[in-house]
Structure formats: structure tokens, C-alpha cells
């Protein structure tokens, strides 16, 4: 599914509901989300751990 597909689907849903605006509430991110993201990007836990110790010092 591409971005355009999602946008089109949301536009259709908004038109069907009669709403003209969407209120988006951003949730706070968890520290564990950052660790998972680092692992996906190839940084791994070692890099995260090193940053954590450097920040704490």
C-alpha cells in the first residue's frame, strides 16, 4: 500500500463521515521504541548502551 492509497482512503472516509478536519493526538514515544528503531537501523544495543552511559556521566 502506497502513501497515495492511504491518503485517498482517508479522504473518502472523511467525505463519507461529513467531517472536514481530523484531530491527531500524538502519543509520547517510549524509550523502548528508540531501542527497536536503533536495532532496525543496524546500530544495535551496544551503540544505544554507550550513548546511555555517556549521557549519564
ZIQUI-V303063 format. One line per field, one symbol per residue. phi: phi as a letter, one per 40 degrees, with the letter a starting at -180 (. if undefined). psi: psi as a letter, one per 20 degrees, with the letter a starting at -180 (. if undefined). burial: 1 if it has 24 or more other C-alpha atoms within 12 Angstrom, else 0. Layout:
phi = ???
psi = ???
burial = ???
This chain:
phi = .cdccccccccccccccgcbbbcbbcccccdccccccccccgcgccccccccccccc
psi = prghggggghggggghijqiqpppopqqqqhhhhgggghhjjhrhggggghghhhh.
burial = 000000000000000000000000000000000000000000000000000000000
